[in-house]
Amino acid sequence: MSAYIIRRSLMAIPLLFIITIISFAMMRMAPGDPTALMMDPMIKQENLTAYKESYGLNDNVVVQYGRWLGNMVQGNFGESLIRQGVPVKDLILARLPNTLLLMLVSTIIAFLISIPLGVYSATRRNSKTDYAITFISFLGIATPSFWIGLMLIMVLSVHLGWFPIGGVANIGEPFSIWDRLHHLILPAFVLATADMAGLTRYSRSSMLDVLRQDYIRTAKANGFRERTVIFRHGLRNALIPIITIFGLMLPSFIGGSVIIESVFAWPGIGLLFMDAAFQRDYPVIMAVVVIAAALVVIGNLLADILYAVFDPRIEY
């Protein structure tokens, strides 16, 4: 198992290296001059040249990439162009816990709702309940998450006043777990809706495949109750393909967090990325892209490891 984990981890290194090249190249090709955001428009040309020289902006592209990559490996992402003097690392570390919390709660919500619905739909195949769950799943896939978020804010926050409109906590009040959860429920649920629909369909399909297996028929023929057959013999094997979905859910969670955090004013790296994109804060953009890519790679690596653990057919 350890050799398998090491081998899969080493395979991720070239992928991350390619991502850093693409990220750096995209920022280099982006329109505009980053120095224009930091300097007085009336600055003299010789002062502007000296400024670029001091920051290495006149160096060869390969030299600039090598310097940036070396600093990034050491955890130094540079300084923000907008918030001059503030290290990018500090901005990300201040926001990253909020995004990880949002993703964690969204993942829990998605699995707790989707898997039971998918299993129930599979065991009631071609029933009215199965059709209703299928219809809601397809509706969830087709509906943009930002629209769901805006509708929930309008109904549950503005009209009913059950939840706060946005933010992570009430301003001026001491820390409270209930207050944090109160602000977290809506954005976490909306972020989870993007994957709940698809996960429900995957769970249903996987459970249907398991229910057709011979050992399930044998268990039923031996007189086991249907509940025992489904949850003790069927569900565990049905969950094996769903484990791989976990790794594939991370990209949608990371991409969705950019939109959801903007809708709910949730102070995470998604909102930080959106602000940096509008303000052309290139060091922040590149740092967030690399960190998001690393999280996706880690998620896929974790899915591979879990799949190997739970499926004895996988060879290490």
N, C-alpha and C positions, 0 to 999 in steps of 0.2 A: 504493500500500500504506500509506503514512504517513497519508494522509487517512482511509483505512478504519480504521486503528488509533485515530486521534484520535476519529473518530465513535463507535466502539464504547466507547471510554473515557469519553466525555462522557455516553453513555447510562447508564453505571454510577453516575454521581454522584447522580441523583435516587433511584435504588434504595437506595443507602447512606443517603441522607437519610431516606427512609421507614423504614428499619430502625432508625435511631437514635430516631425518634419512637416506634415500637412498643416498642422496648426500654425507653425511659424511662417510657412509659405503663404497661407491665407492672410495673415496679419500684414505681411510684407506687401501683398498685392492690394490690400484695402486702400480705397481712395483717401486722400487727405494726408497732412503732415502732422505727426504727433507732437512735434515741437510747437505747433501753432496753438495747442491747448495750454501750453505752459508758459509761453513767452508773450511779452507785450507786442501787439501788432506793429508798433512803431519802432521796434528794436533795429539797430543798425545791422547791416549784413555781416560785418566782421565779428560782432558780438554773437550773432546767430551761428556763424561758422565755428567760433570758439566753443560755444555751448554744445554743438553737435560733436565736436571733436572730443570734448571732455566725457561725453556719454558713449563714445564709440560708434555713433550713428553714421560716420563716414567710412567705417571699416567695410571690408568685403562681407557679402551676405553669409558666406560660409563661416567666417570668423565670428560674426555676430551670433549665428546659430550655435556655434560651439561654446561661446561664452554663456549664452542663455541656458543651454542644456547643462553645462557644468554647474552653474549657479542653482538651477532647478533641482538637480540631483541632491544638492546640499540643503534643499529646503528654502532657498532664496529665490523668490519670484520677482524680485525687484520692488520698485515703489510705484504707487498709483500716480497716474498723470494728473488726475483731477484732484485727489486729496494729496497734495504734494507733501512729501516727507513721511507719509504713512506707508509702511511696508505692506505689500499685497498679502503676505502670509498672515499678518495680524487681521486684515479684513476678512480673510477666508476662515480663520480659526474662530472669529467671533460669530460667523454666520453658519458654519458647517454643522454644529450641533443641532440647530433648529431644523435644517434640512434632513439630517439623519433621523431625527425624532419623527418628522412628518412622514418620511419614507417607511420607517419601522411600523408606525401605527397604521399607515395605509396598507402595508403588506398584511398585517394581522387582520384588518377588517376585510380585505379582499379574500383571504383564505377562509376565514370563519363564516363568511356569507356564501361564497361561491361553491366550495366543496360540498357542504350539505345540500345546497340546491341542486347541484349537478348529480349527486348520488340519488336524491329523491326523484329527480326527473327521470333518471335511468331506470329506477325500479318501478316507475309508473309510466312506462313507455306507451306512447300513443294515447294517453289519457288527456283530459282537459287541462289538468295541472301541468303535464309535460308540455302541451302546446302553449300554455300561458307563460311558463318559464322560458321556453324557447323564444317566444315573441318579445318578452322583456329583454332577453339577452341580446337579440339582434337590434332592438331599439337602443340599448345601451352602447353597442358598438358603433351605431350610426350617429349618435348624438355627441357633439363636441363637449368636452369636459368643462370648458370655460363658460359655455351657455348654461350648463347644469349649475355651475357655481353661481352665476349671476342670478338665475331663477331662485335658488335656495336663499341667497342673500336678500332678494326682494321679498320673498314670502316669509321665511323664518326669522330674518333679522330686522328688516324694515317694518313689515306689517305686524308680525306677531311678537317681535322682540325677544325671542327665545335664545338667540345666539348673538354674540357681537359681530359687527360688520367685518372687522378685520383686526390685524395686529396679533401679537403674541401674548399680551397681558394688558390689564388695565393700567393706564399711566397714573403714577403717583400712589399706587397701592402696594403694600408689601407682597412678597412672593407667596403664592398659594397654589397648591397642586390642582385644586378644583378650578381656579381661575385659568390656569394654563390648559387644562383639559377642555374647559369651556370654549376657549379660543381655538383649540386644536381639532375638535370634532368635525366641524364643517369642512375645512380644507382637506383633512385626512380622508373623509368620506368621498369627497368629490375626486380627489386624486386616485382613490381606489376604484371608482366607477369605470375608469378607462380599462382596467384589467379584470374587473369582476365579471363582465359579460363574457369575455373570451375564456376566462378561467372556468366559468360555469359550463361552457360548451365542451372544453377539454375534459372536465371532470365527468360529464355525462358520457362522452364518447369512450373514455377510458374504462368507465364502470360497465358500459354495455359490452365492451370486448371481454372483460373479466367474467361477466355473468354468462357468457357463452362457452366458457371453458369446461372441460370434463370434470375437473375436481369440484366445481361448484355444483354440477348436477349430482355428483356422487355424495356430496355433503347433504344436499336436499333429500336424496334417496335414503340416506341413513337416518333421517328423521330429525335433523337439526332444525331449529326454528329459523324462520326467514331472517330475523334480526341478527341472529348469530352468524348465519352464512354470509350476510352482507358485510357486517362490521368486523368479524374476526377473520374470515377467509377472503373476502372480496376486496374490501377497502384498502388493505395494506398493499396488495398487488396493484390495485388501480392507481395508487398514489405514486408509483414509480415513474411513469411518464410525466406526471405533473411536476415532479421535482425539477426536471429540466426547464420547465416553464418559468421557474423562479429566477433563473439566470437571465432569461429573455425578458422578464418583467422589469428588471433594473433600468434598461435604456428608456422604457416608456415612463417609469417613475421619475427619472432624472429629467427627461425632456418635458414631462408634464409638470414637474415642480416649477419650471420657469414660468409657465402660464398661470398655474394655480397660486403660486406665491405672489404673482403680480395682481391677480384678482382679489386675493384676500389680504394683501399687504403683509404677507408673512416674511419676516426678515431672515431669509435663508440665502444660500448661494445662488438659487434661481433668480431671486429678485436682484441680487448683486450683479449677476450676469446681465440681466435686462438693463439695469441702469448703466453698466459699463458699456454695453453695446450702443445705447443711445448717445453716450458721452464720448465714445471712441477711446475708452480707457484700455488700450491694448494689453498692457501687462496683466490686468485683472482678467480680461477675456481669455488670454492664453492659459493662465493658471487654472481658471475654472474648467476650460475644455480638457486640459490634461487630467485634472482630478476626476472629472466626470468619466473620462475614458478609463481611468484606472479603476474606478468603482464598477464599471461595466465588466471589465476584464476579471476583476475579483469575483463578481457575481457569477460569471460563467464558469470560472474555475471552481467555485464552491458548488455549483450545480453538477459539474463533472465528478467531483469528489463524492457528493451525496448519492449520485446515481450509481457510482461504483460500490458504495457501501451497501445500498439497499437492493441492488440487483446482482445476484450471484453469477449471472451469465456474463458479466463484464470481466474481461481478462485484464489484469494489471500489467 
